[in-house]
C-alpha cells in the first residue's frame, strides 16, 4: 500500500481538522519545528492501523485533546491500483469504516478485518520492521511486547523470502575437481580471466587481430577505389550542368527581377508605417478623452456612496460600545459567583479526603499481611535463583559443546579419509599360529585388513621383524593431527578429558540453567517489578488510626458532588460571560475599524473629484466625440493604403533565394574543379595494386584463425563456468536465511563503509556484528550514531524485502537520525534516495537545517481550505 493523504480531527493539540495531502511515491519530507505535531501525526497513523476502534487503552486515550472529545483519524491509501479511504474514531461513538471511490465497503469489525488483511495479518505489521518512532531508533527498542511483535514480523518476513539449502556431499571430491579445473584454466588465462602471456589463447587472439587489421586495410583500399570512380563521374556531370550558358543566363535574370520587386515593396511599406503612426496617435487621443469622462462619473458616484456608508458606520460604532459595557458588568458578577463556588468545593474535597484516609486505614490490615507473605516468598525464590544461576555459569554452554561435537566429527572424518587411502596388511595364519605376528604388543588379527598410514614394524615370533613402508598413496596425516589438536584444545578449554566428559558437564549446566529459569519465572509472578516496589507498597499502607472524628464517607461524597455541580455551573456561567465580552469587544473593534476605513474612503473620493476642477460632463463628452471621429478618418486612410500593399516578406524571400542560388552555383563550380583533379590522381595511384586478390587471400586465412580461436575460447568459457559452478555449490552449503536480506543491505552498507559486512544473530534475526577494516565490532558497543545508521539501513532493506514478498508498505521515519554527524548524514540521504526508487518513504523531522539537503517532495501539515500551516 501507499499513503496518499492523512487527516487528523480532534487529536491532541489539533482540536480543528488538519491534513497532509499529495503524498507521492518515493521520498516525502515533512520538516517542521518542535511541537508542530509530527510525533502526533506518527502516533495517529500507528493507532489507525493497529488500535481497534473500540479500544480505550493508554495509547488511544493519549490522543484525546485536553478539551475532551473523540479523536478521529482518516487516511487515503492506494493498494492494488485502487484508492481507499480508511477512517477510525475512538472513545465517543467509536467507528471504523473503509470506502472505495466514495462507496462504503466495510465498517466496524469488518473494517478492522480488512485493515488486518491489508497489513498481512501479523501482529507487528510494518511497524515492527520499518516504522521508526521518535526516540526509538535502535532495532530492539520499545516494550517487551513491541519487541516480541517485531521479532514475529521479522520471522514472518524471513519465512516468505528465504529457505534452507541442503549441504553438498563429497567435499574432498569437489576440492580435487576444482583444483584440476583451475590447473587447466591456468594454461590459458590468469586469475583475473585475462589471456596468459605467450599462452595458446593469447597467441590465437593476436593472430586473429593481425589478420583482421590487414583484411580491414585492404577492404578499405578496395572500397575507396570504387568510391573514387563513382564520385569523379558525378562531379564531371554536375560541373557540365552548372557551366551551361543557358543556366548561367537564367540565374542572372531571376536575380535582377527579384532585386527590382523587393525595392518597390520596401518603399510602399515605409508609406504604410507612416499612416499606421497617425492611426495610433488618434487612438491614444480618443482613449484619453473617454477615460476622463468615465473618471468624472465614477468620482461623483464614489463620493455619494462613501458619505452614506460613513453615516451608517458611526451609528453602529456607538451601539457596539454600549453593548460591550453591559457584557462586562455581567462577567464581573459571574466571576464573583465562581469564587464563592470554588471555596465551597475546596471545603467539600477536604472533608472527603479525611473520610477516605479513615476508610483506607481500616481496609489496609489484610493487604499488609498479604504483601508481607509475598515479600518473604519472593526473597526465598530469589535466593534459590541466584544459587542455580551460579551453578549455570560452570561447564560448557551449548555453543561450546556444539563446537566440540563438530571437532570430534571432523577428527573421525579425517581418520576415516586417511585410512581409506592408506596401505593395508592382512594376516592369514596357519592352524595354531594365530596372533604370532605383533606390532607394539598388539597381535595382528586373522583375516582383517589393518591400514598402515605410516612405516610400521611387525614382530614375527620365531622368525624376526618385518618393516612395511607404504608409498605416497594420497593419505593425509596432517589433517588427522590438526583435527586431533583442535579437539584436544577445545576439551582443555572447558577442563574435560574426553567427549563424554564434555557432554556430561554440558548436561549439568543445562539442568542448572533450567532450574534458574524456573526460579526466575516464579519470582516474576510474585514480584513483576521487583521486591523493593512490594516493600514500598507495604510502607504506603496506613496503620489503623482512631477515626471517631472522621465524617461519614457517603455524606461527604454527596456534598462533594453537589459542590462540584455548583462549581461547574458557575464556571460555565463565567466562561459564557467571558465569551460574550470577547464577542462584544470584537464587534466594537470591528465597528471602529469599519468607521475609520469609510472616513478614509470619503476623503479619497473627495480628493479624486477635485482633480477634475471646473470640467463638466458635457464638455468632456464633446471632446470624446471629436477624438473618435478623428480616429475613424485616420483608420480609413490606413486601410486604403494597406489594400494595395505588395507582399514585402514574399519579395524578400524571393530575393534571398535568387541570391542563394547564384552564389551556390559559383561555390559549387569552385569546389568541383579541384575535386576532379584530386580524384584523377588517386584513381591512377590505386589501380596498379592487386587489391582484390590480396583481400581474398587474407579473408581465407582470417577464417581459419578465427575458427581456432573460437575453439580455445569455448574451452576457456567451459572451464570458467565449471569453476564458478563448483565455487557456488560450495558456498551454497553455507548460505541460510540471511542471504536475501544481506544482498539487499550490502549496497546500502557500502555507502557508509566500503567492503563492510554484517553478521546476524540466529535467534534475534538482527545484526550481531559489524565487520569493517578487518575488525569485528559487536553492534551493542558501537556509538549511538553508528547504531542508528545501521538500524535505518536494515529497515530500508526490510522494506525492499516486504515489497518483494508482495506486502508493499510505506517507510515512516520520525526523527530517525538524531546522533548522525554531517558527513554521514549526506550518505544516509543517498541511501534514502536509493531505496525510494520503488518504495514510498515519509520522513518526519524537526532538523530543518540538517535536512535541507535531503531533497524529496516537501509535505505540510495544514488546515483544509487555505492549506496554511496549522497553529
N, C-alpha and C positions, 0 to 999 in steps of 0.2 A: 504494500500500500504506500501511497504518498499523500502527505498532508497538504491541502491547498489553502485553507483558512482556519482560524481559531477565533471563537467569540466567548468572552467572559462576561457574566452578568451577575452582580451581587456576590463577587468573590473577593474576600479580604478588603483591601483598600479601594477596590473598584465597585462602588455602590451603583455606578451607572455603567451601561454597556460599553465595552471596548473590544477592538478587533485587531487581528493581524491578518492581512489579506494578501493575495497574489504571491503565495509561497511557491516558488518554482522548483524545477528539477535542479540537481547539482547542489552547489553551495549557497546557503542563505544565511545572512548575518543580521541579528538584532543587537545593536550596540547602543546601550543607554547607560546613564549614570546609576549609581547605587540608589535603592529604594524606588526605582521606577517600575518595578513589577515583573522583572524577568524570572526570578525564582517562583513567584506566584503563578506565572504562565506555565512553568515546568510542572509544578505540583498539580495544576489544574488538568494538564494533559495526562499525567500519571493517574489521577483519580478517574478521569473519563474512561480510560481503557481498563483499569484494574480495581475500581471500587464499585460494588453493586449499588444501584440507585436507592436501595433500602438501607444501606449501611449508615450507622451513626457513630463509627469509631473515631478515635482521636484525629486521624488524618482528614476525615470528612468534616468534623466539627471545626478543625483549624482553618477551613476555607470560609467559614461564615464571617461576615464583617462585624465590627464592634456594634454597629447599629442593629444587628439581627437580620433575619431574612433567610431566604432559601438560595444557596449557591447554585448556579446553573452554568454549564459548560457545553458548548457545541463545536463541532469541527466538520469541515468539508473535506472528504478524502477521496482519492482516486484509486480504484482497485479493479484489476482485470478489465481496464478500458472503460469503466463506468464511474459516475460520480455519485457519492452517497453523502448524506448529512446525518451525523450521529449526535444525539443530544442526551444529557442526563441532568436531572435536578434532584437535590438531596434535601433531607430534613423536613421541609414543609411541602406537602403534596408531591412526594417523590415520584419521578417518572424517568423512563428511558425509551427513546424512540430511534428508529432508523428510517430515513426517507431516501428514495431513489428518484431523482428528477421530479421532486415535489410530491411523490406518491408514497404514503406510509406503507412500509413492507414488514415492519416488526416493531413491537413495543413490549414494555415490561420484561418478563423473564425471557421471551423470545428474542428481544433485542440484546439482552445480556449474552444469550447463547450465540447470537450472530456475531457479536464482538469477539467472544472467545474463539469461535471458529476462524475469524479473520486473523487473529494473532497466532494461530497454530495449536491452541488448546493447552499449552504448557503453563505452569504456574508463574514463571517469571516473565514470559513473553520476551519481547526485545529489550525490556528494561534491565533484565538480568545480564545482558550481553553488551548492549550498545548505547544505552541511555545513561548519561553521567549527571547526577545531581550535584549541585554546588556543595563544595567541601567534601565530596566523596569520590576523589579521582582515582584512588587505588582500586585494584581489581577485587580485593577481599573486604571492602568497606561495607558499612551498613550493619543492621541487626543480624542475629543468628538466623532468623527466619529468612531475611533477604539474602544472606549468603547461601543458604541451602537452596533457595529458589534459583539463584544464579547458577549454582553447580548443576542442578537438574536441567536448566536450559542449555548449558554447555554440553552435557552428556547427550541430550536430545539432538543437538546440532551435530556432534561428532558421529552419532549413530547414523545420521542421514547422509553424511558426505564421506565417511571413511570406512574401511573394512580391514580385518586381519588378513595378512598374506602368509601363506604356508611357507615354512622354511624349506630351502632347497637341499636335497641329499647329494652325497658324492662330492664332498668338498675337496678332497685331495685330487680326484679326477678332474674337477673343474680347474683347479690351480695348474695341473700339468697341461691341460688343453690350452689354458690362457697363456702359459709360458711359451708353448710351442707356436701358438698363433703370433705372439709378439716377436719371436725369433725370426719367423718367416717374413713378417711385415718389416722388420728392421733391415732386411736386404734391399727393400725398395724405398722406404720412407723413414724420415726422422721421427722423433717422439711427437713433434708438433704437426705431423701429417704432411710435411714438405718432401719432395723427391730427394733421395740421398745423393750427395755429390758423387759423380763418377759411377753411379749405380745404373742398372739397366733401364729403370723408369726415366731417369734424368737424360740418359743418352738418347732414348727414343723420342723424348719430348723435344730435345734440341734439334734432332734430325728433322722432325715434322715442321718445327718452326722455321728452320733454314730453307726447306723446300717450299713452304707456304710463302715465305718472303720472296723467293725467286719467282714463283708462279705469279704472285700478285704484280711484281715489277714488269714481267713480260706481258701479262694481260693488259696492264695499264698502257704499255707502249703500243700494243696492237689496237686497243680501243682509241688511243689518241690519234693514230694514223687514219683510221676510218672517220673519226670525227673531223679531222682537219680537211679531208677531201670534201665532205658534205658541207662544211662551213664555207670553204672557198667558193663552191658552186653557188650557195645562197648569196654571198657577198657580191659576186660578179653580176648576178641578176638584179639585185637591189640597186647597185650603182648605175646600171643602164637605165632603169626606170626613173631614178632621181635626176639624171643629167639630160633626159629627153627634152628638146627645145620647147615643145608644146606644153609640157608640165611646168617648165620654168616660167613661161609667159602667163599661164593660168594662175599661178600663185601670186605673181606681181599684180595682175588686175584685181584680184579679190582683196588684196591688202590695201590698194589705193581707194577702192569703193568703201571699205569699212572705215577708213580714216575720215572721209568726207561726211558720211552719215553720222558718225559719233560727234563731230564738231558742231553740226546743226542741232543735234539733240541737247548738247550742253548749253547752247545759247538760249534755247526755249526754256530749259529748266531754271536758269537764272531769273528770267522774267516771271515764271510761276512762283518762285520763292518770294519775290517782292510783293506779289498780290497776296500771298499767304500771311506775310507780316502785317499787312494792312488789316486783314480779317481778324488776326489775333488782338491787335490794338483795339479794334472796335468791340470785340467780345469782352475784354477786360473793362472798358468804359461802361458797357451795359450792365455787367455783373456788379460793379461798384455802386451804380445808381440804384439798382434793385435792392442791394444789401442795405443801403442807408434807409430806404423806405421801410423794409421789413424790421430793421433795428429800432426805428422810431415807434412803430406799432407795438413791438414786444416790450419796450421800456415802459410805455404808458400802461400796458396791461399788468406788468410785474409790480409797478408802484401801487396800483389799486389793490391787487391781491395781497401784497405784503402788509398793507395798512389794516385790512380786515382781519388777517390771522393774528397780528400783534395784539389787537384789542381783545380777541378771544383768549389768548395765552395769558394776558395779565389777570383776567378773572380766574382762570384755572390755577394759577400760582397762589393767589390769595386763599382760595378754598383748600388747597393742599396743606398750607401752613396751619390752618385751623384744625384740620383732621389729625395732623401729627401731634399737636399739643394734647388733644383729647386721648389719643392712644398711649402717650407717655404717662398720663395720670393713671390709666387703667393698669399699666405694667407695674408701677410703684406699689399699688395696692396688692397685686398678685405676689410680688416678691416678699412683702411683709407676711402674707399668709404662709408662704413656703418656709420662711424662717421658723415660724411657730410649729409647723408640722415636722420639721427636721428635729427640733428639740424634743418633741413628744416621741418620735421614732427612736431617738438615741436612748431615752429612758426605758422604753419597752425592750430594746435589744439588751440593755444591761441586765434587766430582770430575767430575761430568757437565758442569758449566759450563766447566771447564778444557778438557775434551776437545772440546766444541763450539766454543770460541773457536779452538782449533788447526785444526779442520776448516774453519771459515768462512774463516780466513786463507788456507788452501790453495785454496779454491774461488773466492776473490774476484778473482783476476787477470783472468780473461776478462770478468767483469762490469764491472770498472773500464774495460777497453778499450772495451766496447760503449757504456757510458754516456758516455765521453769523445767518441766519434764522434757520438752523438745530440745532445750539447750543441753541438758545432761546427755540425752541420747545422741545428739549431733556431735558433742565432744568425744564421746566414746567411739563413734563411727569414724571421725577424722583421725583418731589415733591409730585405728586398725588400717585405714587407708595409707597413712604415712609409713607404717611397718611394711605393708605389701609393696608400696612404691619403692622403698629402699631395696627390697629383695629383687624387684624387677629390674634394677639397674645393673645387676651382675649377670654374667652369662652372655652369650652371643644373641644379637637381635635377629629378626627374620632375614634381613638383608645380608648380614654376615654369614648366617647359616646357609642361605641360598648360594652365596659365592663359594663357600667350601664345598657344597654339593656339586657345583659346576666344575670346580678344580679337580675333585675326585673323579668325576666322569671323564674330564679331559685326560687325566693320567691313565685311566683304564683304556681309553681310546688309543692313546699313544702307544701303550704297551701292546695292544692288540695289533695295531698297524705295523709296529716293528717286528713282532713275531710272525706276522703273515708273510713277510718277505725274507725272513732270516733262514739260514741253512738249518736243516733238520737232520737229526740222527735217530735211527730206530734200531733197537737191540732185539735180536731173536735168539734166545738161549736154548741150548740143548737140555734134555731132561736132567733135572737135578743140578743145573748150573745157574738158575735164576738168581739175580742180584749180585753176580760176581764182577760186574762192571759198575764202578762207582765214580762219582765226581763230588769232591768236597764232602765226604762222609755220607753221601746220599746215593742209593742204588739206582741205576738206570732201569725204568720199568720195562716189562716184557711186551713188545709189540706196539708200544705207544710212541708217536713221534714227539721228540723234545726239540724246541727251537734253540739255535745257538746264535745269538746276536753278536757274539764276540769270540775270540780264541778261547777254547776250553780244553782242559787236560783231564783225561779219564784214566783211572787205575784199573787194570785187568788182573784179577787175582791169579797169582802163579805165573803170570806172563810178563807184566811190566806196565808201562804207561803209554797211552795213545793221546796225542795232541791234535785237535782239529782246528784249523784256521780258516774260517769262512771268508770267501771273497766279498767284494763290494756288491751286495745284492740289492742295494737301494734302501735298506732299513735305516732308521733314524734314531740313534741312541740319544742325540742331543735333545730331541723333542721329549723323550721319556724323562731324561734327567731334569729338564726345565719344568715339566709338569709336576714331577715329584717335589722339586724345590719350592715351587709356588704353593703346592698343597701343604708342605711342611711349615712354610712361613705363615700361612693363614691359620693353621692349627695352633702354632706357637703364639700367635697374636691373641687368641682367646684362652690360652692355657689349657688346651685339650691335647691328649696323647694321640687320639685317632678319631676317625669319622663318627664312630658310635658314641664316644665321649662327648663330642661336639653336639650331636643330636640330643643326648640326654640333658646337657646344660641348656640347650635352646628350649627344650620342653619345660624344664624347671622355670626358666624366665617367662615363658608364655603363660604358665599357670599363675605366677605371681602377678603378671600384668592383668590377667583376668580377674583375680581377686581385688586388685587395686581398682579396676574399673567398676566392679560391683559395689565396693565401698563408696566410690565417688558418686555413683548413681543414688545410693541410699542417702548420702549426705546432701545431694542436690534436692531430693524430695523433702528432707527435713528442713533444710535451710537454703532455699534457692538463691538468696542474695548474700549468704554468709551468716556466721554465728553472731557477729557483732550487731548487725541490724536487729536480731532477735533480742539481744540484751538491751539495746536501745529502746525497743518497743516495750519490753518489760518495765524499764525505768520510767517510761512515759505514763504507765497506767497509774492513776492516783490512788492513794490509800483511802480507806473508808474514813470519812470525817463526819462530824456532827452536823446534820442538815435540818436541825429543828427550825432555823430561821429562814430556810430556803422557801421561796414561793412555790405554789402549785404549777407544775410544768404546763398542764393543759390550759390553765387560766392565762398564764403569761403568753403562751403561743397565740391564743385567741386575741389577746390585747395587742400583741406584736403585729398580727395580720391586719387588724383594724388600723394600727398606726401606719403600716406600710401603705394600705389603700389610701388613707388620707394624705400621706406624703406624695404618693404617685399622682393623686388628683390635683394637689397643689402645684406639683412640678409641671404637670401638663398645662395647668392654667397659666403658670408663669411663662412657659415656653410659647404657648399660644399668644399671650400678650406681647412677648418679645418679637415674635414673628410679625405681628400686626404693626408694631412700632417700626420694624425694619421695612415692611412694605410701605408704610406711610412716609418714612424718610426717603425711600427710593422714589415714591410718587412726587414728593415735594421737590426733590433734587431734579427730577426729570422735568417738572413744570418750569422751574427756574432756568434750566438749560435751554428748554424749548423757547422760553420768552426771550432770552439773550440772543439766540440764533435768529429769531424772527425780527428783532430790533436791528441786528446787523443786516439782515436781508432788506429791510425797508431803506436803510441808509444807502446800501449799494444800488437799489432801484432808483432812488432819487438822484444819485450821482450819475448813473447811466443816462437818465433822461436829460440831465443838464448839459451833456456833451453836444446835443443837437441844437442848443441855443434857440434862435428865433425861427428856425426852419419849420415850415408847415408840411402836413401830409400831402396837400395839393401840389406844392412846389416840387417836392421830391418825386411825386408820381409823374409830373410833366417831364422832368429830367430823364426818368427811366424810359418813358415812351420815345423820346427823341434818340436816346442811345440805342434802343432796339431797332429803330428804323435805319440808323447808320450802319449797324451790323448786318442787316439783311441786304443792303445795297452792296457792301464790300463782299459778302458771300456770293452774290450773283456774279460779280465781276470775276472772282477767283474761279468759279465753276465753269464759266465760259472759256477762260484761258486753259483750264485743265482738260476740257473736252477735246481739244485739238493737239494735245501734247504728244510728241513722239516717245517711244519706249527707250529711255536713256540706258537702262540696265541691259536691254537687249542689244542696243548698238555697241555698248561697251564690251559685252560678251563676244559679239561677232568680231570686233577689232582684236581682242585678246587672242581669239582662236586663229585669226589670219596671221597675226604676228608670230604665234607659236608654230604654226605650220611652216611658214617661210624659214624661221630660224632653225627648226628641227631638221628641215631638208639640208640646210647648209652644214649643220653639225654632223649629220649622218654621212654626207659626202666626205667631209674631212676625216671621219673615222674609218670609212670603208677602204680608202686607198692605201694607207699604211698597213691595214689588216691583211689585205690580199697579198701584199709583198711578204709579210712575215709568214703567212701560210704556205706560199710557194717555197720559201726556204726550208720550212720544217718538213714538208712532204718530200722534198728532194733528199733531205738528210736521212729520213727514216726508211725510205723504200729499199735501201741497199742491204739492210739486216734481215736475216731469215727469222722473223719474229714468230710466225705461226708454227713452224716446225719445232723451234726450241720450246714453245709453250706446251705443245702436245707431249713432248718427252718429259718435261718437268711434272705435268699433271699425273702421268703414269707412275713416276717414282713417288710422288706425294701420296697416291692411293695406297701403295704397298706399305709405306712408312706409317700412315695413319692406322691401317689395319693392325700392324704390330703394336702400336701404342695403345690401341683400344683393348687388345688382349691383356696387356700389362695393367692398364687402369682398371679393367674389370676384376682382375685378380686382387689388386690393392683394395678396391671397394669391398670385395667379399671378405678379405681379412679384417679390414677396419670394422665392418658391420658385425663380424663374428666377435671381435674383441669387445665392442660396445655391448653386444647381447650378453656375453659372459659376465662382464662387469655389472650390467644391470641386474642380471639374475642373482649375483652375489649380494648386491646392495638391497635388492627387493626383500631378501630374507630378514633384513633388519628394520625395514620400514613398517610402521604401525599406524595407529590412528592419526598421529600428528603430522603426517606428510602433507595432506591438503592444506591445513591451516598454516604450516610452516612455509609452504610455497606462496601463499597469499601475503604472508608477513615479510618475507625476505626483501623485496624491493623497497618496502616502507622502512624497514630497519636500516637498510643501507643508505637511506637519505641522511641519517644521523651518524652512523658508524660504518664505513665501508668494511666489508668482509665480516661483520658481526653476525652472531648466531644466538639462538635461544634454545635451552634445554627445557623440557616440560615435566611437570610432576605427574606421576602415574595416577594418583587419586584425585588431585585438585583440578586436573586438566588446565592448569595455568602455568605461565612461565616460571621456571625454578631457578635458572642460572643464566646470566648474560655473559657470552664469550666474546671478548674483543681484545685485539692486540695479543692474542695467545693466552690471555688470563681469564679464568673463570671467576665470576663475581655473583654470589647469591643475590637474588632480587631484593631481599629484605634489608640488605646492608647498603644498597645504593642510595644516593642523595634523593631528597624529595622531588626535585625537578626531573631526575632521570627516571624515577619510578612512575611519575605521572605521564612522561613521554612514552615509556614502554606500554603503560596501560592504555593510552589513547590509540597507539598503533595497533595493539592487539584487538581493541574494539573495532577499529576500521576493518581489520582482516575478518573478524567475526561477521561484520555486516555484509562483506562480499560473499562469505560462505552461506549466510542466510539467504541471500539473493540466489545463489547457485542451487540451493535446496528448494527454491520456489516459494520462499517466505520473505519477500521484499519488505523491508521496514525502514523508516527514516532513522538517521543517526541524530540524536538530540544531545547537545553538549552545553551545560550551564557552568560557565567559568571553569573550563576543564584544564587550563594551562596557567595555573597560579604561580608556580615556582620556576617556570622555564625562562632562561635568560634570552637576551635579544638575539644572539646568534642562532641558537637552536629553534627559537620560535619561528624564524623565517623558514627553516627546513620543515617544521611541523606544518606551516601553512602550505608548503609544497605537497606534503603528504595528504592534507585535506583536499586540495585540488585534484590530486591524482586519483583518489577514491571517488570523488564527486562526479567522475565521468558518467557512471551509470547508477549512482546512488543519490538519494536526497539527504543532505546534511543541513541541520539547523543549529547554528552557533548562537548562544546567548552569552553576552559578555558586557562587563562594565568598563573594561580597559580600552577606552576609546583611542588613546594614542598608540598603544602597543598593537591593536588590531586594525589600525588604519590601513596597513599594507596587506591584510588578508585577502581583500577583494571579495568576489561573490556578489550575490544580489542583496541589497540593503532592505531590511524589513522595518516596519514601525508599528508600535503598539498605540493605537489611536482610537478616538471616539468615532462612531459612524457619522456619515453626513459630510462634515468638514475634513475628516481624516487628519486632524491636527493631533499632536501628542496629547495623551490624556494626563490630567493632573495627578 
